[in-house]
Amino acid sequence: MIAGISAVALGATGVAGAAAWSDYQARQDAPSAVTTTDGDDLTGADRIVFRNTAGGQGYGHVASIPLADPDGPRAVSDIACDRVDATATEVSCLRTVRGITPLYTGTLYAANGDQLAQWPLSGIPSRTRISADGAMIATTAFVTGHSYATIGFSTETTIHSPDGSDLGNLEDWTLTIDGAASAPVDRNYWGITFAGGDTFYATVGMTTQGVTYLVKGSLSERSLTSLAENVECPSLSPDGTRIAFKRVTAGSGPTVHWTPAVYDLETGAITLLPEQRSIDDQIEWLDDDTILYGVPREDAVGDYDVWALAADASGKPSVFIEHAWSPAVVR
């Protein structure tokens, strides 16, 4: 009897799985919801590279548009990614490989789509950044939990060179908080942004204290020093004077509300920006005056838009690229 019930249950599960897969394939094979062209090259100067989230063919693939024509046809490549960053010559791609046991990978591609390096990630992809000279690639993945809003989450953040070798987990580096050495326990790092040469910035979260800090890192010394509290997912402006980030302004855990903000590196002044929605993204700079970030669409699961907002708190948010996520501005 039990065997019979199990067989029926397994059969029903198989039918449901087959139906879900068929539906997924049908959606993937449908014409794209936006105008596209073939993306033989992944990137190039004066472009925005992003994850295409328009329904139909090319969903989830790396795409790009000219900086001067964000509403124009997008070039869509054959490479699928969950998170993307790019320079004029390289693309960093974090991806979940679906299967009975999912795999998570970080891959570095040349602009023509050739694979340069690949390494495993410890869990669900979260953030990636490439230094301007292409010499360093940072990745963050969740070890446990599914987002920064999850209580008890754990991350692993590493910095790789293009040949795939890495500098180790940032949790093992020397950390100084408010002038005092911090013991290497209960810390998580995420959201690296490179400043050129030896310097980068990141977020460190102290689990037992429930506090996040903006830290300044040294690649050669493998050390990090705190600069300010309540700063997450920093992004350095093109002129190197300010850091855009998300700041907790209400709630905690699953109810947390993040507001985009800008930190002045010289004065330490912080400006909250006029965005009423909670923004869970690592901000990108369009130029020295404007920031970009992804916002999920309320009417479509898995679909996003990239929004633009003035960095000096003037004006209101506006849609910059429809059906797009994880923007990278290539200058």
Helices and strands as residue ranges (DSSP letters): H 2-29, E 36-38, E 47-52, E 61-66, E 74-80, E 83-86, E 90-97, E 103-110, E 115-120, E 124-130, E 137-144, E 154-160, E 166-169, G 170-172, E 174-177, E 180-181, E 187-196, E 199-206, E 211-218, E 223-229, E 232-236, E 242-250, G 253-255, E 257-264, E 270-272, E 284-287, E 290-296, E 304-310, E 318-321, E 324-330
